[in-house]
């Protein structure tokens, strides 16, 4: 009895230190945990609020590992939330757009929802026409992840882990996944992905944040200036599966090698733009080094001065202009998110890699470790 009481008091004290009292403003350089609702089968879902020493704030839920909000300053220091999302776990349970989510086991499409490994055909659910999209019907974006927080001198981290069982959504191998989000005092959100398997499998993890650097819910992103460090992109067929070609961006609306407004050419009468309903394409990232992160893209929102750079170890980035957003599902604070009110820069391996011999391999063998890093760095331009 006495032991039980001691335990209760001890647990209570621990909880008090980690749970933010309702309404309290998070302290700079801290992480707080709040209740965010429940999964459909009644499990509690949490929201972790990471606040850095300069006041920027990233909120992440352990449901789908989604980035729920990201507040960064404009050139006068005013914070705005630059990602689309929902106010409660329910929004993420019902979401079909992958707002902020961790996407896996395979980010983007696998053609005809099947692939072959060592002569064996693996069949996945067709959840996007004939294809498999973003890990299947219950991808990592619909999983409840285990969470651990830790802080260092100049950053706040949230470590999320998930075991994707052998056969889940048709993929082979028990895949142990760890994703660590870190908000640094220099206003960067770093995402480190790691995974191991006990059977040969394919893996392609990404983060599906929808950005609007003017602030979520504030209109379209067509005036944002985008640079993508890519000389080539991978054109797609009518079902958005790469044809296998690497096409030069030069002379096409896919040339973002110099800062260009996202909307400058988006409605051109061009085959690839018509197929994507706008931009929904993988770009081949020009690597600046053999190892480590390379700059993949830079986005400037001229009115606020907010700048976002995307650095990654990944070979590709899917640039998607929110062409399927329809404004019908209310987001945070009840705001609507119509078509092209946000853009995504999903760092990853190329779509359909398991079926494309010319694309870099996405195979993970037992004994190997999948390890990738992507950092979203925020700053301002005067
Ligand atoms: C990716 C795909 C798009 C779309 C979105 C989610 O970016 O390439 O076609 O499916 O995810 O809506």
Boltz pocket constraint, residues with backbone or C-beta under 6 A from the ligand:
constraints:
  - pocket:
      binder: B
      contacts: [[A, 96], [A, 97], [A, 98], [A, 108], [A, 133], [A, 240], [A, 280], [A, 318], [A, 320], [A, 324], [A, 344], [A, 346]]
      max_distance: 6.0
